[in-house]
């Protein structure tokens, strides 16, 4: 069974990942976000990451969403 990561640490890792996704051309899917978090040893559920993205927006990060094909992609607006 996977250990769930601390939410505070998860949101910091998510912020770092989103800082590397600047602009629509570097947008990433939720599956890619979860994979990148997993590479950092942070295991999260999709719904938790959606909530974290909302919190980052409230904090002031400009996180955009675009739909290419079937999946939404997330990026940090320039």
N, C-alpha and C positions, 0 to 999 in steps of 0.2 A: 504494500500500500504506500502511495506517495505521501510524503509529508507536505502539508500546505504551508506556504511561506507567509511570513509576517506581512500584513498589508502595507505597513509603513515602508518597509524595505522594497516591496514590490513596486510601489508607486515611484520610488526614486529610480529604480532600474528602468521603469517604463518611460520616465522623463528623459533619461539618458538615451534610450533607444529612439524616442521621437525627435530628439535634437539632431540625430543623424538622418532623419527622413524629411529634409527640407525641400519643399516643392512637390508638385503633383507628380513629376517624373520619378520621384523617389518614394512614392507612396507604397505602403505595405498592407497586406491583408491581416485579418485577425489571426489566422493560422500562422502566418509568419511572425506576428508579434508574440504569440504563445511559444513558438519555437525558439525565438531569440531570448525570451525570458527563461525558458528551460535550459538553454545553453549557459546561462548565468547561475543556474541552480535554483531558480525561482519558479515554482510550479503554481499555476493559477488556473482558475476556470474562466471561461469566456465572459460570463456575466460580471465577474469581479473586475476584469479588465475594462469592460464597458463603463462601469462605475468609476474606475480610476481615471479614465479619459475624461469623464464629466468633471471630476474633481480638478484635474489639471486645467481644464477650460475655465473653471471658476477661479482658479488661482491666477489665471491671466495668460496661459499658453494659448496660442492661436493654432488649434488643431482642426484641420479640415478633413472632410470626408468626400470621396468621389466614388462613383460606381462605374467600374469597367467590367462589362460582362455580367457575370452572375454575382460577384463578390464586391463588397465595399472595400475601399482602401483608405488608409489614414495617413496623414502627413502633417508636418508643421508648416504653417503658412509663412512665407517670407516677409 
